[in-house]
Amino acid sequence: GTDLLVLGDLSVGGTTAAATLIAALCGTDASVVTGRGGAAIDDLAWMRKCAAIRDGLRRARPVLGDQLQLLATVGGADLAAITGFLLQSAVRRTPVILDGVVSAACALVAQRVAFRAPDWWLAGQASGEPGQEKALDRIALTPLLDHGVTVGEGTGALLALPLVQAAAALHAQLPERADQRS
């Protein structure tokens, strides 16, 4: 009975695993997808994060062709659950508003499993994470909003929700054009 789902995550270290997935699936270096996170980190912490992502990339290379094995190798149960959630929403033809780099990474994995699944997803808010930008570009999704909100946890998707609801209400009130019936 749900018409629309809002997806966010609450995790510690989730952006590191997400950046690893994005770098692996986009064939790019860790430095390209590594951001400073919600709580800005200093240069030394950023370099350690890049090193952790490069370590994850070394483990990911042998399993790049198997999305489930890739999630098991560099992700975790949370990322596997989000990926499954996205795939099932597409099967049920239920739209999802994505939020942040973690959901973007899972969407990238899910697209590899079901190419047309992104037809049911919207990107709510640009998080400022370079990995999110890379993943959404690869999936061909453009964030609806960019207010500089970087806290994640579903906040950007919730900010986009009234816009999506207004667009749906407007579409429902518009008369059907003759060329759409054929």
Salt bridges, closest charged atoms under 4 A:
ASP29 OD2 - ARG54 NH2 2.95
ASP43 OD1 - ARG36 NH2 2.92
ASP55 OD1 - ARG58 NH2 2.15
ASP119 OD2 - ARG116 NH2 2.63
GLU176 OE2 - ARG181 NE 3.78
ASP179 OD2 - ARG177 NH2 3.13
